[in-house]
Amino acid sequence: MSLILELAQALQSSALGVALAESAYAFPLIEAIHLIGLSVSVGLIFLIDLRLVGVILKKVPIPDLLHQLRGLVIGGFVVIFISGFLLFWSEAATVIVSPAFPVKFLFIAIAGVNALYFELRLARQPPVLENHAVLPANIRYAGLASLFSWGAVIIAGRLIPYLP
C-alpha cells in the first residue's frame, strides 16, 4: 500500500473521520454546506466570466462587478475549502483512489492560475475593463478558460463517487 493511501486510511479511521462518516446528520449537512458554497462562489464566477466573454451585463463596468462580488466569491471559497476538507476527512481512503480526484485538483489548479493571471495582470487595466464595448481577446479568453476549468472541476467532483 502506498504512503498516500496509508495516510488517507489513517485520516479516515481517525475519531473525527469515523464520527463524520457514521453520523446521520453531519455528513449530509457538511455536503449541503459544501454545495451551497460551491453554488455561491462558482455561480458568481460564472456570472463574471459570462460578462468577460460579453454574453450578459454588457453595460456593467467590470471593475464595479468585481468589486461587488469579490467578497462573496472569496467567502464561498472559504466555505468550500473547509467543508471539502471535512468531507475528504470522512472518506479519504475511498476518494483518493478515484481517477476523478486528481483530475478535479488539476482543474482547480488551472482555474487558480487563470484567476491569478486575471487578477494580477488583466484586471489591472481599468481603462480597458471600464469600456462597455467588446473586451480584448485576452480578457475574453480568460473568461472562457475560467468557465471551462470550473465546469470541469464540478464534473470531476461529481464523478468521484461513481468511478472506482
C-alpha positions as CSV (number, residue, x, y, z in Angstrom):
1,M,0.0,0.0,0.0
2,S,1.4,3.4,-0.9
3,L,2.2,6.0,1.7
4,I,-0.5,8.4,0.5
5,L,-3.1,5.7,0.7
6,E,-1.9,4.7,4.2
7,L,-2.2,8.4,5.3
8,A,-5.7,8.7,3.8
9,Q,-6.7,5.5,5.6
10,A,-5.3,6.9,8.9
11,L,-7.2,10.1,8.4
12,Q,-10.4,8.3,7.6
13,S,-10.0,6.0,10.5
14,S,-9.4,8.8,13.0
15,A,-12.1,9.6,15.6
16,L,-13.3,12.6,13.6
17,G,-13.3,10.8,10.3
18,V,-15.4,7.9,11.7
19,A,-17.7,10.3,13.5
20,L,-18.3,12.3,10.3
21,A,-18.8,9.2,8.2
22,E,-21.2,7.5,10.6
23,S,-23.2,10.5,11.7
24,A,-26.7,10.6,10.3
25,Y,-26.6,14.4,10.2
26,A,-23.0,15.6,10.0
27,F,-22.0,14.3,6.6
28,P,-25.2,15.4,4.8
29,L,-25.1,18.8,6.5
30,I,-21.4,19.3,5.5
31,E,-22.1,18.2,2.0
32,A,-25.1,20.6,1.8
33,I,-22.9,23.4,3.1
34,H,-20.2,22.5,0.5
35,L,-22.7,22.6,-2.3
36,I,-24.1,25.9,-1.2
37,G,-20.6,27.4,-1.0
38,L,-19.9,26.0,-4.5
39,S,-23.1,27.4,-5.9
40,V,-22.3,30.9,-4.4
41,S,-18.7,31.1,-5.4
42,V,-18.6,29.3,-8.7
43,G,-22.1,30.7,-9.6
44,L,-20.8,34.2,-9.2
45,I,-17.6,33.4,-11.1
46,F,-19.7,32.1,-14.0
47,L,-21.6,35.4,-13.9
48,I,-18.3,37.4,-14.0
49,D,-17.0,35.1,-16.7
50,L,-20.1,35.5,-18.9
51,R,-19.6,39.3,-18.5
52,L,-16.0,38.9,-19.6
53,V,-17.0,36.9,-22.6
54,G,-19.6,39.5,-23.5
55,V,-22.7,37.4,-23.1
56,I,-24.5,39.2,-20.3
57,L,-24.4,42.5,-18.4
58,K,-22.7,44.3,-21.2
59,K,-23.3,47.8,-19.8
60,V,-22.0,46.9,-16.3
61,P,-18.3,48.0,-15.9
62,I,-16.2,45.0,-14.9
63,P,-14.4,46.8,-12.0
64,D,-17.8,47.5,-10.4
65,L,-18.9,43.9,-10.9
66,L,-15.6,42.6,-9.5
67,H,-15.8,45.0,-6.5
68,Q,-19.3,44.0,-5.6
69,L,-18.9,40.2,-6.0
70,R,-15.3,39.5,-4.9
71,G,-16.1,39.2,-1.2
72,L,-18.9,36.8,-1.8
73,V,-16.7,34.7,-4.1
74,I,-13.9,34.5,-1.6
75,G,-16.3,33.8,1.3
76,G,-17.8,30.9,-0.8
77,F,-14.3,29.5,-1.4
78,V,-13.6,29.6,2.3
79,V,-16.8,27.6,2.9
80,I,-15.9,25.2,0.1
81,F,-12.3,24.6,1.4
82,I,-13.4,23.9,5.0
83,S,-16.4,21.7,4.1
84,G,-14.4,19.9,1.4
85,F,-11.6,19.1,3.8
86,L,-14.1,17.7,6.3
87,L,-15.8,15.6,3.5
88,F,-12.4,14.3,2.4
89,W,-11.5,13.5,6.0
90,S,-14.6,11.3,6.4
91,E,-13.9,9.2,3.2
92,A,-10.2,9.9,2.3
93,A,-9.2,6.3,1.5
94,T,-12.2,5.9,-0.8
95,V,-11.9,9.2,-2.5
96,I,-8.1,9.1,-3.0
97,V,-8.3,6.1,-5.4
98,S,-10.9,7.6,-7.7
99,P,-9.3,8.7,-11.0
100,A,-11.6,11.8,-11.0
101,F,-10.0,13.0,-7.7
102,P,-6.6,14.1,-9.2
103,V,-8.4,15.4,-12.3
104,K,-10.5,17.7,-10.1
105,F,-7.4,19.1,-8.4
106,L,-5.7,19.6,-11.7
107,F,-8.6,21.7,-12.9
108,I,-8.7,23.6,-9.6
109,A,-5.0,24.4,-10.2
110,I,-5.7,25.5,-13.8
111,A,-8.6,27.7,-12.6
112,G,-6.5,29.1,-9.8
113,V,-3.6,30.1,-12.2
114,N,-6.2,31.6,-14.6
115,A,-7.7,33.6,-11.8
116,L,-4.3,34.8,-10.6
117,Y,-3.4,35.8,-14.1
118,F,-6.7,37.7,-14.4
119,E,-6.4,39.4,-11.0
120,L,-2.7,40.3,-11.3
121,R,-2.5,41.2,-14.9
122,L,-5.7,41.7,-16.8
123,A,-7.9,43.3,-14.0
124,R,-5.2,45.9,-13.5
125,Q,-6.1,47.5,-16.9
126,P,-9.0,49.7,-15.7
127,P,-9.4,51.8,-18.9
128,V,-9.8,48.7,-20.9
129,L,-12.2,47.0,-18.4
130,E,-14.4,50.1,-18.0
131,N,-15.1,50.2,-21.7
132,H,-18.5,48.8,-22.3
133,A,-17.6,47.7,-25.9
134,V,-16.2,44.4,-26.8
135,L,-13.4,43.5,-24.5
136,P,-9.9,42.5,-25.7
137,A,-9.4,38.9,-26.7
138,N,-7.1,38.0,-23.8
139,I,-9.8,39.0,-21.3
140,R,-12.5,37.1,-23.2
141,Y,-10.2,34.0,-23.3
142,A,-9.6,34.3,-19.6
143,G,-13.3,34.2,-19.1
144,L,-13.7,31.2,-21.3
145,A,-10.8,29.4,-19.6
146,S,-12.5,30.0,-16.3
147,L,-15.9,28.8,-17.4
148,F,-14.3,25.6,-18.8
149,S,-12.0,24.9,-15.9
150,W,-14.6,25.5,-13.2
151,G,-17.1,23.4,-15.1
152,A,-14.5,20.6,-15.3
153,V,-13.9,20.9,-11.5
154,I,-17.7,20.4,-10.9
155,I,-17.9,17.5,-13.4
156,A,-14.9,15.7,-11.9
157,G,-16.1,16.3,-8.4
158,R,-19.4,14.7,-9.2
159,L,-17.7,11.7,-10.9
160,I,-15.6,10.9,-7.8
161,P,-18.2,8.7,-6.1
162,Y,-19.0,6.9,-9.3
163,L,-15.6,6.0,-10.6
164,P,-13.7,3.1,-8.9
